[in-house]
Amino acid sequence: MKIALAQVLSTGDPQRNLAIIRDHAKQAAEAGASLIVFPEAMQVAFGNPVEKFAEPVNARWAGLLRQQARDLGIAIAAGMFTPGEGGRVRNTLLVVGRGVDTHYDKIHLYDAFGYLESEAVTPGDTPVQFELDGATIGMAICYDLRFPQLFVRHARAGAQINIVTASWGGGEGKAEQWKALAQARALDTTTFVIAVDQADPESVGRPLKGAAPLGVGYSMAVDPLGRVIAQAGPAPELLIVDLDLGLIEEARRKLPVLANAVDL
């Protein structure tokens, strides 16, 4: 199964972001990928008034994303913002195309490292998986990566792949944590982990401002035994990986962590 990892920099303009999505999705489809994964906050980048752009998943922005997926014959996963409670939004991962139309609202909100996502975001409460080309795929967003129980829940529901979209906050040691956590979640679950972050703005000369998490890059694909099979640097990059799902059965024979786990 071929999956594309689109490490890009979204902007404050949802229409411009759709153009970025279309360009990368076209390249991925031409390379034979059945799914392309974009970062969190792909509709509009953090650091902008995201509540002004929040729309339901059946409204215009998501509709245009569906049209792109239909036109290109590829499934597209991209982060957006949908209406929440009390004037807040929900941080949503939308997946559309190739018979898939589903979304996941981020459960674990980023109230850490001096940032309070919960002030502006209503949390979700339901893990979501979807089926594509015979594979079951679990969904996660950014800070979710620090919580192994979500990934184990996906694996116990049959997930062979977990996708993570992120706009990972920068800072000392944060890129190293991103890499270590992606590998750990693969080992926790003996699944493939496809972790796609926003590129580092500084890699293209954009100055950092404020506390908004804008990305560090280093998007990666990790196999079920924790081995990195593809990894970007800090700058924008499109990766395409061909996953051998047969490795999951092999990994679970060697490392039966799901079977050996004891509820304490």
N, C-alpha and C positions, 0 to 999 in steps of 0.2 A: 504494500500500500504506500503510495507516494503522498507525502505531506509537505507543504511549503511553509516556511517560517519567514514572515515578512517583518523584519526589524526596521521600522520606519520612525519618523517623527511626525506625529499629528500636529495640527495647528488649531488656531481658534476659529477657523472657518469650516463648518461642516461640509460645504460644497467642495472646497479644495481637498478635504480629506477623502471624499468619495472619489475624486480623480486619482488620488494616491492609491486608493484601494483598487480601482479599476486597472491602473497600469500594472501593479504587481500581480493581481489576480490573472490578468491576461498572460503575463510571462509564466506564471505557475501552470496555468492550464495548457499552454503550449509545450511545457516540459512534461506533461502527463500527470500532474498532481490532481488528486481527487478532492483535496481539502487544502485551503490556505488559512493560516492562523495569523491574525493581526494582533497588536497589543490592546491592552486596556485603554479606555479613554480615546478610542479611535474616532468617534463622532466629533469630539471636541477635546482638546488637551486640557489637562489640569492647569490651574493658574488663570483660567478664564471663568466667566460666570456660567457654570455648567447648567444651573437651574433654568436659565433662559432658553436653553437648547433642548431640554429634556422633552421627549415625546414618547407616546406609547409605541409598542413594537408593531402596531398595525398602522402607524402614521407614515409621513412622507419619507423621512430619512431611511427608515428601515425598508420601506417599499422600494426605494431606489437601489438599496443594497440587494434586495431580492431580484430586481430586474437585472442587475449586473451578473448575479450568480446564474440566472437563466440564460442570459446572452452568452456567457463564457463556458457554461457546462461544468462549473466547479462549485463546491461548497465553500462558503466564506464564513469565518468566525471573526467577529470584531466587537470591541467594547463600545458601549454607548450608555446614555443616561436616560432613564425613564422616570415618570412621576412617582414620588414617594409620598410619605405622610407628613402633614404639618409644614408644607412648603419645602420639604427636603426632596431629594431625588433617590432613585435606586441605581446602583452601579451594576450594569447589566451586560452580560455576554450573550450576543445574538449569533446563532448559527443558522444559515439558510442556504438552500441549494441542494440539488441531487436528491430530492425527496425528503430533505431535512428542513424543519422549520421549528426551532425551539429556542428557549432562552433560559439563562440562569442569573439570579440576582445574588450578588456577593454576600456571603454569610458573615465572614470575619472582617470587620472594619478596621482600618489602619489608624488606630489610636495609639501611636507609638512614635518614638524619635521626635517628639515635639509637634506632631501633626494630629489633628482630631477629625478624622473622616466622619465620625458619627454626628458631628455638628451639622453636616450638610447632607448626610446619606442615611436612608432607612435600610436596615439590614434585611437580607433575605433569610429564609429559614428552611429551604428545601434543596437537597442535592439533586443534580440533574445529570442524566446520561442520555446519549443519543446513539442511534445505529447508522452506520455509513459503510457501504460496501462490505457488509458482513462483519464489521468490527463494532464493538461497543466502546464508546468514548465518554469519559467523565470530564466535567467542566469545573474549572477553578479560576479565581481572579486574584492575582497579586498576593496580598497578605495571607490569603488562604494557604499559600505554600508553606507557611510555618506551622500548619495544623495537620499532622499526619492522619488524624481520625477521618477527615473528609476523604482523603485519598483511599484509605482502607475501605471506607463505605462504598466508594465507587468500585473498587476491585471486588468486593463481596457481591456487588450487583452485576458482576460480569465484565467490568471494564478491562480492556486489554491496553488501552491508551488513555492517558490523562493529559488534557491540554490546559495550560496555564497562560493567561494573558496578563500582562503587567505594565505598570508605569512605576517601576521600582525606585523608591527614594534613594538618592545618592548619599554619600558620606563615607567616613572611615570604615573600612571593612565591609561595606554593603555589597559590593560586587562579589566579594568572596563568599558572603553568606548566600547570595542568590545562587551561585554555582553549587555550593555544598548542599543547600536545601533541595534543589532539583534532583541531585543525585540521591539524596536520602529518601525522597518520596518514591523514586523508582525502586529502591531497595526495600522500602517498607511494604511495597505492594506487588513486586515483580511485574510491573507494567512498564511500557514505554512512557516517558514523560516528555512532552513537547512544551517547552517553556519559552514564551515569546515576549520580550520586553521592548519598550520604546528605546530607541537609540539614545546615546548620551548626547544631549544638546551641545555640549562643549566640543564634541567631535566634529561638528560642522560650524564652529565659531559662534554659537548662540550663547550669550552670557546667562548664567543662572541667576534667578531672582526669586525671592520669597521662599517659603517652606514647602511649596507644592512639589509632590514627587513627580519627576519628569523623565526618569529612566536612566539606566546605566549601560544598557546594551547587553552583550554576552548572551543573547538568545541561544538555546541549545536543545538538542535532542539527546535523550539519555535512554539506554537500553534497559531491559528488566534486571540486569545485574549491576546497574549503576555506572556502566561505561558510557562516556560521552562519545557519541558517534558523529556529531556535527556541532560546531560552535562558531558563532559570529564574534567579532570584536566589538568595540564600543560604537562604531559608526554604522550608518544605515547599510543594510545588507539583506539579500534574499537568499535563503538556504532551501534546498530541496533534498529531502531524505526519503529513502526507500526502505520501509520497515518490513522486516521478515517476522510476521506474527507467530511463526512457528517457534521463535526463540522464547516465547512466553512459557510454553509447556516445558521446554528444556530447562529454563530458569527455575520453574516451580518444582521440578524434580530435584535440582541441585540445592535449592534454597526454599524449602516449604514454609516460609514464615507465616503465610495465611493459614495453613493447616495446623501449624504448631502453636499459634497464638492462644493464650489462655486469658479469659476475661477475669480480671481481678476486682 
